[in-house]
């Protein structure tokens, strides 16, 4: 997917619980992908105007998969919890 300029990596081969780096989402419809050896829980968060990170409703995965969403422009990040190993997560603008 590296040829798609709308592909954003949120988590790249991470282990353990934590937050990924923030990336700029241009807004609109997208898909959230997560996969890993042991995935635990991976979710998408958006930052509010006041700087608070909040979960995007319905965009949580407990296993390898994809979820579709629609979101206004702003900063987003991936968050992972549980006994994760080799976890990857990304968003793609549709």
NUKOL-582112 format. One line per 10 residues: for each residue x, y, z of N, C-alpha, C, O. Coordinates in steps of 0.1 Angstrom, whole numbers, plus 5000, padded with zeros to 4 digits. Layout:
N
X,Y,Z,X,Y,Z,X,Y,Z,X,Y,Z | ...
***
This chain:
94
5008,4988,5000,5000,5000,5000,5008,5013,5000,5003,5024,5001 | 5021,5012,4999,5030,5023,5000,5027,5033,4988,5031,5045,4989 | 5021,5028,4977,5018,5037,4966,5006,5046,4969,5004,5055,4961 | 4998,5043,4979,4986,5051,4982,4990,5063,4992,4994,5060,5003 | 4989,5075,4987,4993,5086,4995,4983,5089,5007,4986,5097,5016 | 4972,5082,5007,4962,5084,5018,4964,5073,5028,4955,5072,5037 | 4974,5065,5028,4977,5054,5037,4985,5060,5049,4996,5066,5046 | 4981,5059,5061,4988,5064,5073,4991,5053,5083,4982,5046,5087 | 5003,5051,5086,5007,5040,5096,5005,5046,5110,5010,5057,5113 | 4998,5039,5119,4995,5043,5133,5004,5035,5142,5009,5041,5152
5005,5022,5140,5014,5014,5149,5022,5005,5139,5017,4999,5130 | 5035,5004,5142,5044,4996,5134,5052,4986,5141,5063,4990,5147 | 5048,4974,5142,5055,4963,5148,5057,4966,5163,5069,4964,5168 | 5047,4970,5170,5048,4973,5185,5045,4961,5194,5038,4952,5189 | 5050,4962,5206,5047,4952,5216,5043,4959,5229,5048,4970,5232 | 5034,4953,5237,5030,4959,5249,5020,4970,5247,5016,4973,5235 | 5015,4975,5258,5004,4986,5257,5010,4999,5255,5022,5002,5259 | 5003,5008,5248,5007,5022,5246,5000,5029,5235,4991,5023,5229 | 5004,5041,5233,4998,5050,5223,5008,5051,5211,5020,5053,5213 | 5003,5051,5199,5011,5054,5187,5012,5069,5185,5006,5077,5193
5021,5073,5176,5023,5087,5173,5011,5093,5166,5003,5085,5158 | 5008,5105,5168,4997,5112,5161,5000,5115,5146,5012,5118,5143 | 4990,5113,5138,4991,5116,5124,4980,5125,5120,4969,5125,5127 | 4981,5132,5109,4970,5141,5105,4961,5134,5095,4965,5129,5085 | 4948,5134,5099,4937,5128,5091,4931,5139,5083,4927,5149,5090 | 4929,5138,5070,4924,5149,5062,4909,5150,5063,4903,5159,5058 | 4902,5140,5069,4888,5140,5071,4881,5131,5060,4887,5128,5050 | 4869,5127,5063,4862,5118,5054,4861,5104,5058,4864,5100,5070 | 4857,5096,5049,4855,5081,5052,4869,5074,5051,4878,5078,5043 | 4870,5064,5059,4883,5057,5059,4881,5043,5065,4870,5039,5069
4891,5035,5064,4892,5022,5070,4903,5021,5079,4914,5026,5077 | 4901,5014,5090,4911,5012,5101,4915,4997,5101,4906,4989,5103 | 4927,4994,5099,4932,4981,5098,4941,4978,5111,4949,4987,5115 | 4940,4966,5116,4949,4962,5127,4952,4947,5125,4943,4939,5122 | 4964,4943,5128,4968,4929,5127,4980,4927,5136,4988,4937,5139 | 4982,4915,5141,4993,4912,5149,4994,4897,5153,4984,4890,5150 | 5005,4894,5158,5007,4880,5163,4997,4877,5174,4989,4867,5174 | 4997,4886,5185,4987,4886,5195,4983,4900,5196,4990,4909,5200 | 4970,4903,5193,4966,4917,5190,4961,4924,5203,4962,4936,5204 | 4955,4917,5213,4949,4924,5224,4938,4933,5219,4929,4928,5211
4937,4945,5223,4927,4955,5218,4935,4967,5211,4944,4972,5217 | 4930,4970,5200,4936,4982,5192,4924,4991,5189,4914,4986,5184 | 4926,5004,5191,4915,5013,5188,4920,5026,5182,4932,5029,5183 | 4911,5033,5176,4915,5046,5170,4910,5057,5179,4899,5057,5184 | 4919,5067,5181,4915,5079,5189,4917,5091,5180,4925,5092,5171 | 4909,5101,5183,4910,5115,5177,4912,5125,5188,4908,5123,5199 | 4919,5136,5184,4922,5146,5194,4911,5157,5192,4909,5162,5181 | 4906,5162,5204,4896,5172,5203,4903,5186,5202,4915,5187,5203 | 4895,5197,5200,4901,5210,5199,4908,5214,5212,4917,5222,5212 | 4904,5208,5223,4910,5211,5236,4922,5203,5239,4929,5204,5249
4926,5193,5230,4938,5185,5231,4936,5172,5238,4945,5165,5240 | 4923,5168,5241,4920,5156,5248,4919,5145,5237,4913,5147,5227 | 4925,5133,5240,4924,5121,5231,4911,5114,5235,4910,5110,5246 | 4902,5111,5225,4890,5104,5228,4889,5093,5218,4893,5094,5206 | 4882,5081,5222,4880,5070,5212,4870,5074,5201,4861,5081,5204 | 4873,5069,5189,4863,5071,5178,4853,5059,5180,4857,5048,5179 | 4841,5063,5182,4830,5053,5185,4830,5042,5174,4829,5045,5162 | 4830,5029,5179,4829,5018,5170,4841,5014,5162,4841,5005,5154 | 4853,5021,5165,4865,5017,5158,4875,5011,5168,4885,5017,5171 | 4871,4999,5172,4880,4991,5181,4880,4976,5176,4870,4971,5171
4892,4970,5176,4894,4957,5171,4900,4948,5182,4910,4953,5189 | 4895,4936,5185,4901,4927,5194,4908,4915,5187,4913,4906,5194 | 4908,4916,5174,4915,4906,5166,4918,4912,5153,4914,4923,5150 | 4926,4905,5145,4929,4910,5131,4917,4914,5124,4907,4906,5124 | 4917,4926,5118,4905,4930,5110,4905,4944,5105,4915,4951,5105 | 4894,4948,5100,4892,4962,5095,4878,4967,5099,4869,4960,5100 | 4878,4980,5102,4865,4987,5105,4865,5000,5097,4875,5007,5095 | 4853,5003,5092,4851,5015,5084,4846,5026,5093,4838,5023,5103 | 4849,5039,5090,4845,5050,5099,4845,5063,5090,4849,5063,5079 | 4839,5073,5096,4839,5087,5090,4843,5096,5101,4837,5096,5112
4852,5106,5098,4857,5114,5108,4861,5128,5102,4866,5128,5091 | 4859,5138,5110,4863,5152,5106,4879,5153,5105,4885,5144,5111 | 4884,5163,5099,4899,5164,5098,4904,5167,5112,4898,5172,5121 | 4916,5162,5115,4923,5164,5127,4934,5153,5130,4937,5146,5121 | 4939,5153,5142,4949,5144,5146,4943,5131,5150,4933,5131,5157 | 4948,5119,5146,4944,5106,5151,4956,5098,5155,4967,5101,5151 | 4954,5088,5163,4965,5078,5167,4959,5065,5170,4947,5064,5172 | 4967,5055,5169,4963,5041,5173,4967,5039,5188,4977,5044,5192 | 4959,5031,5195,4962,5028,5209,4960,5013,5210,4951,5007,5205 | 4970,5007,5217,4969,4992,5219,4971,4989,5234,4978,4996,5241
4963,4979,5238,4964,4974,5252,4964,4959,5252,4960,4952,5242 | 4968,4954,5263,4968,4939,5265,4981,4934,5262,4991,4941,5260 | 4982,4920,5260,4995,4913,5258,4997,4913,5243,4997,4902,5236 | 5000,4925,5237,5002,4926,5223,5017,4922,5219,5026,4925,5226 | 5018,4916,5207,5031,4914,5201,5030,4916,5186,5021,4911,5180 | 5040,4922,5181,5041,4925,5166,5027,4930,5161,5021,4924,5152 | 5023,4942,5166,5010,4948,5162,5012,4959,5152,5021,4967,5154 | 5004,4959,5142,5005,4969,5131,4990,4975,5130,4981,4968,5131 | 4989,4988,5128,4976,4994,5126,4978,5006,5116,4989,5013,5117 | 4968,5008,5108,4969,5019,5099,4955,5024,5095,4945,5017,5098
4954,5035,5089,4941,5041,5084,4944,5044,5069,4954,5048,5065 | 4933,5042,5061,4934,5045,5047,4921,5054,5044,4910,5050,5047 | 4924,5065,5038,4913,5074,5034,4906,5068,5021,4913,5065,5012 | 4893,5067,5021,4885,5062,5010,4881,5073,5000,4874,5070,4990
***
